[in-house]
Amino acid sequence: MDTHRTTTGPGPLLSAVERLEQAPQADALIDRLRKAVRALPLGPARDLLHGRPLGHPAHPLLVQVPIGTWLSAAVLDLLPGRRHAAAPLLVGVGLAAAAPAAAAGWADWAELPPEQARTGLVHALANTAGVSLYAASLLARTRGRDLRGRALAMAGLATVSAAGALGGHLAHRQAAGANHAELVEHQVGDGWHHLGSTAAFPVGRPTPARVDGVDVVVVREEDGTVRALADRCSHMGGPLSEGQVEDGCIRCPWHRSLFRLSDGWNVEGPATAPQPAFETRLTAGRVEARLIRGHQPRRSGPAPKTA
């Protein structure tokens, strides 16, 4: 027997993070913080913080500036010889850049499910501690306490590095911020697929169906046009078939992302990726669907009909 296969498993670090995901002790605090973040009157800025114009979350992009400047400051601090005047400047730039990065992170965090929110809360608290250490470092440097400032900066770098490792777990292991509908284009074959009889889709009501083994939501409009999108929301996989139709769009029941029925375009966040959409046609009382490859928005129009 291969003992390596039977004796290896997650190490202590991964086991600790997995226990964190399942620990409900902070759930009450998470609920209060989530409500507070959602209640902020951000308006269109909320979609900007989510990264909807980019097509992916903005937080991972924004954190590059503070991490880069603080790492650069650490390199200067470790160089032998006299104190390098650029190090305090880099620390200050990192502190200024941390504010928008944190704002984007909190906006995304407020829309996460419990397991991800638990990990995300510790990630945010660790980053807050790191920012506090860097603020103390900058203060010490301005008062001429260079050695103390360097030590605080190194502690800050270690803290934000640990927070970054949790962020990586959150993004890549727990798939926070990932496009949960991306696989649809690889699962649905080319060509037309049977969707169901026209009578199976009541006018104006989101109805679940399947295309080539993939869940879809179907909405038949009053003029007879049939719209079909992938059912699982690109944000966190919520069932759009349980959502509401609003002026040619459908709203996810979980986090209220809004998608245009004609082409799946994400009109409102927190979803940053559009929803896979299907072209439909009517054939002898049956509805057929074909996946629209690519996600560019297109003009809406009546569904083609065949005899």
C-alpha positions as CSV (number, residue, x, y, z in Angstrom):
1,M,0.0,0.0,0.0
2,D,1.2,3.5,-0.8
3,T,1.4,5.0,2.7
4,H,1.9,8.5,1.3
5,R,-1.6,8.5,-0.1
6,T,-3.2,7.4,3.2
7,T,-1.2,9.5,5.6
8,T,-0.9,12.9,3.9
9,G,-3.6,15.5,4.3
10,P,-4.1,19.2,4.8
11,G,-1.3,20.8,6.9
12,P,-1.8,22.7,10.1
13,L,-2.1,26.0,8.4
14,L,-4.8,24.9,5.9
15,S,-6.6,23.0,8.6
16,A,-6.7,26.2,10.7
17,V,-8.2,28.2,7.8
18,E,-10.8,25.5,7.1
19,R,-11.8,25.5,10.8
20,L,-12.1,29.3,10.5
21,E,-14.6,28.9,7.6
22,Q,-16.9,26.7,9.7
23,A,-16.7,28.8,12.9
24,P,-20.0,30.6,13.5
25,Q,-18.9,32.6,16.6
26,A,-18.6,35.9,14.7
27,D,-21.8,35.5,12.5
28,A,-23.8,38.0,14.6
29,L,-21.0,40.6,14.1
30,I,-20.8,39.8,10.4
31,D,-24.5,40.3,10.0
32,R,-24.3,43.7,11.6
33,L,-21.3,44.8,9.6
34,R,-22.9,43.5,6.4
35,K,-26.0,45.6,7.0
36,A,-24.0,48.6,7.7
37,V,-21.9,48.3,4.5
38,R,-25.0,47.7,2.4
39,A,-26.7,50.7,4.0
40,L,-24.0,53.2,2.9
41,P,-25.5,55.6,0.3
42,L,-22.8,54.9,-2.3
43,G,-25.1,55.1,-5.4
44,P,-23.2,54.3,-8.6
45,A,-19.9,54.3,-6.7
46,R,-20.9,50.9,-5.3
47,D,-20.7,49.2,-8.8
48,L,-17.4,51.0,-9.3
49,L,-16.0,49.6,-6.1
50,H,-17.2,46.1,-7.1
51,G,-15.3,46.6,-10.4
52,R,-18.2,46.2,-12.7
53,P,-16.7,48.5,-15.4
54,L,-13.6,46.3,-15.3
55,G,-15.4,43.1,-15.7
56,H,-13.8,41.7,-12.6
57,P,-13.4,42.7,-8.9
58,A,-11.4,45.9,-8.4
59,H,-10.0,45.0,-5.0
60,P,-7.2,42.7,-6.1
61,L,-6.0,45.4,-8.5
62,L,-6.2,48.2,-5.9
63,V,-4.1,46.3,-3.3
64,Q,-1.1,46.2,-5.7
65,V,-0.2,49.8,-4.8
66,P,0.0,49.6,-1.0
67,I,1.7,46.1,-1.2
68,G,4.2,47.3,-3.8
69,T,5.1,50.5,-2.0
70,W,5.5,48.8,1.4
71,L,7.6,46.1,-0.1
72,S,9.8,48.7,-1.8
73,A,10.1,50.6,1.6
74,A,11.2,47.3,3.2
75,V,14.0,46.9,0.6
76,L,15.2,50.4,1.3
77,D,15.0,49.8,5.1
78,L,17.2,46.7,4.8
79,L,19.9,48.4,2.8
80,P,23.0,49.2,4.8
81,G,24.2,52.7,5.5
82,R,22.4,55.9,6.2
83,R,18.6,56.2,6.4
84,H,16.9,56.3,3.0
85,A,14.5,59.3,2.7
86,A,12.3,57.6,0.2
87,A,11.2,54.9,2.6
88,P,8.9,57.1,4.7
89,L,7.4,58.5,1.4
90,L,6.7,55.0,0.2
91,V,5.0,54.1,3.5
92,G,2.8,57.2,3.2
93,V,1.9,56.4,-0.4
94,G,0.9,52.9,0.7
95,L,-1.3,54.2,3.5
96,A,-3.1,56.6,1.1
97,A,-3.6,53.8,-1.4
98,A,-4.9,51.4,1.2
99,A,-8.1,53.4,1.7
100,P,-9.7,52.8,-1.8
101,A,-8.5,49.2,-1.7
102,A,-10.2,48.7,1.7
103,A,-13.4,50.3,0.5
104,A,-13.6,47.9,-2.5
105,G,-12.8,45.0,-0.3
106,W,-15.6,45.8,2.2
107,A,-18.1,46.4,-0.7
108,D,-17.3,42.9,-2.0
109,W,-17.2,41.3,1.5
110,A,-20.8,42.4,2.3
111,E,-22.1,40.2,-0.5
112,L,-20.3,37.0,0.5
113,P,-21.9,33.8,1.9
114,P,-21.1,32.8,5.6
115,E,-18.0,30.7,5.0
116,Q,-16.4,33.3,2.8
117,A,-17.5,36.2,5.0
118,R,-15.8,34.5,8.1
119,T,-12.5,34.2,6.2
120,G,-12.9,37.7,4.8
121,L,-13.5,39.3,8.2
122,V,-10.2,37.9,9.5
123,H,-8.5,39.0,6.3
124,A,-9.9,42.6,6.8
125,L,-9.0,42.7,10.5
126,A,-5.4,41.5,9.7
127,N,-5.1,44.2,7.0
128,T,-6.4,46.8,9.5
129,A,-3.7,45.8,12.0
130,G,-1.1,46.0,9.2
131,V,-2.3,49.5,8.2
132,S,-2.2,50.6,11.9
133,L,1.4,49.3,12.2
134,Y,2.4,51.3,9.1
135,A,0.7,54.4,10.4
136,A,2.7,54.0,13.6
137,S,5.8,53.5,11.6
138,L,5.3,56.7,9.6
139,L,4.6,58.6,12.8
140,A,7.8,57.3,14.4
141,R,9.9,58.2,11.4
142,T,8.5,61.8,11.4
143,R,9.7,62.1,15.0
144,G,13.2,60.9,14.2
145,R,12.8,57.4,15.6
146,D,14.0,55.7,12.5
147,L,14.9,52.3,14.0
148,R,11.5,52.1,15.7
149,G,9.8,53.1,12.4
150,R,11.7,50.4,10.5
151,A,10.7,47.7,13.1
152,L,7.0,48.7,12.9
153,A,7.1,48.6,9.1
154,M,8.6,45.1,9.1
155,A,5.8,44.0,11.5
156,G,3.3,45.7,9.2
157,L,4.7,43.9,6.2
158,A,4.5,40.5,8.0
159,T,0.9,41.2,9.0
160,V,-0.4,42.3,5.6
161,S,1.5,39.3,4.0
162,A,-0.5,37.0,6.3
163,A,-3.7,38.9,5.4
164,G,-2.7,38.5,1.7
165,A,-2.4,34.7,2.2
166,L,-6.0,34.7,3.6
167,G,-7.1,36.8,0.6
168,G,-5.6,34.3,-1.8
169,H,-7.5,31.5,0.0
170,L,-10.6,33.5,-0.2
171,A,-10.3,34.2,-3.9
172,H,-8.8,31.0,-5.2
173,R,-9.9,28.3,-2.8
174,Q,-13.3,29.7,-1.9
175,A,-13.8,31.4,-5.3
176,A,-14.9,34.8,-4.0
177,G,-15.0,37.2,-6.9
178,A,-14.8,34.4,-9.5
179,N,-17.1,34.3,-12.5
180,H,-19.4,31.4,-11.4
181,A,-21.0,31.2,-14.9
182,E,-17.7,31.0,-16.9
183,L,-18.0,27.2,-17.4
184,V,-21.3,27.4,-19.3
185,E,-19.5,28.3,-22.6
186,H,-17.4,25.1,-22.2
187,Q,-20.3,22.9,-21.2
188,V,-22.9,23.8,-23.9
189,G,-22.2,22.4,-27.4
190,D,-22.6,24.3,-30.6
191,G,-25.9,24.4,-32.5
192,W,-29.5,24.4,-31.5
193,H,-30.8,22.5,-28.5
194,H,-34.4,21.6,-27.5
195,L,-35.6,23.8,-24.6
196,G,-39.2,22.8,-24.2
197,S,-42.6,23.4,-25.6
198,T,-43.8,27.0,-25.8
199,A,-46.7,26.3,-23.4
200,A,-44.1,25.3,-20.7
201,F,-43.0,28.9,-20.3
202,P,-45.7,31.2,-18.9
203,V,-45.6,34.8,-20.0
204,G,-43.5,37.0,-17.8
205,R,-42.6,34.3,-15.3
206,P,-38.9,33.1,-14.9
207,T,-39.0,29.4,-15.5
208,P,-36.1,26.9,-15.0
209,A,-35.1,24.6,-17.9
210,R,-32.0,22.8,-19.1
211,V,-29.9,23.2,-22.3
212,D,-27.4,20.4,-23.0
213,G,-27.3,19.6,-19.3
214,V,-26.9,23.2,-18.1
215,D,-29.5,25.0,-16.0
216,V,-31.1,28.0,-17.7
217,V,-33.8,30.5,-16.8
218,V,-36.4,31.2,-19.5
219,V,-38.7,34.2,-19.8
220,R,-41.4,34.4,-22.4
221,E,-42.4,38.0,-23.1
222,E,-45.8,39.3,-24.0
223,D,-45.0,39.6,-27.7
224,G,-44.0,35.9,-27.8
225,T,-40.2,36.5,-27.7
226,V,-38.4,33.9,-25.6
227,R,-35.3,34.9,-23.6
228,A,-32.9,32.4,-22.0
229,L,-29.9,33.0,-19.7
230,A,-27.8,30.6,-17.7
231,D,-29.6,30.1,-14.5
232,R,-26.7,30.3,-12.0
233,C,-25.7,33.9,-11.4
234,S,-22.2,34.8,-12.4
235,H,-21.6,36.5,-9.0
236,M,-22.2,33.7,-6.5
237,G,-24.3,31.1,-8.4
238,G,-27.7,32.3,-7.2
239,P,-30.8,30.9,-9.0
240,L,-32.0,33.5,-11.4
241,S,-35.2,31.4,-12.0
242,E,-36.2,32.4,-8.5
243,G,-35.6,36.1,-9.2
244,Q,-37.8,38.9,-10.5
245,V,-38.3,40.2,-14.0
246,E,-37.8,44.0,-14.1
247,D,-38.2,46.0,-17.4
248,G,-36.5,43.6,-19.7
249,C,-34.0,42.4,-17.0
250,I,-33.9,39.7,-14.3
251,R,-32.7,40.4,-10.8
252,C,-30.9,37.7,-8.8
253,P,-32.7,36.8,-5.5
254,W,-29.4,36.4,-3.6
255,H,-27.5,39.6,-4.0
256,R,-29.7,41.6,-6.4
257,S,-27.4,41.7,-9.4
258,L,-29.4,42.8,-12.5
259,F,-29.0,41.1,-15.9
260,R,-30.5,42.2,-19.2
261,L,-32.6,39.3,-20.6
262,S,-31.7,40.1,-24.3
263,D,-28.0,39.4,-23.9
264,G,-27.2,38.7,-20.3
265,W,-25.4,42.1,-19.7
266,N,-24.8,42.9,-16.0
267,V,-26.7,46.1,-15.7
268,E,-26.1,46.4,-12.0
269,G,-23.7,44.7,-9.6
270,P,-22.3,43.2,-7.5
271,A,-21.9,40.8,-10.4
272,T,-18.9,42.0,-12.5
273,A,-19.4,39.4,-15.3
274,P,-22.3,39.1,-17.7
275,Q,-24.6,36.1,-17.7
276,P,-24.2,33.6,-20.6
277,A,-27.2,34.2,-22.9
278,F,-28.9,32.0,-25.5
279,E,-30.5,32.9,-28.8
280,T,-33.9,31.2,-29.2
281,R,-36.2,30.2,-32.0
282,L,-39.7,28.7,-32.2
283,T,-40.2,25.5,-34.3
284,A,-43.6,23.9,-34.5
285,G,-44.6,24.8,-30.9
286,R,-41.2,24.0,-29.5
287,V,-38.5,26.3,-28.3
288,E,-34.9,25.8,-29.2
289,A,-31.8,27.6,-27.9
290,R,-28.3,28.2,-29.0
291,L,-25.6,29.7,-26.8
292,I,-24.3,33.1,-27.8
293,R,-20.6,32.8,-27.8
294,G,-18.8,35.8,-26.2
295,H,-20.3,38.3,-23.9
296,Q,-20.5,41.5,-25.9
297,P,-23.9,43.4,-25.4
298,R,-26.1,43.4,-28.5
299,R,-29.3,45.1,-29.5
300,S,-32.4,43.3,-28.3
301,G,-34.9,42.2,-30.9
302,P,-37.6,39.6,-31.6
303,A,-36.5,35.9,-31.5
304,P,-36.3,34.3,-34.9
305,K,-39.1,31.9,-35.8
306,T,-39.0,29.0,-38.1
307,A,-41.9,27.1,-39.6
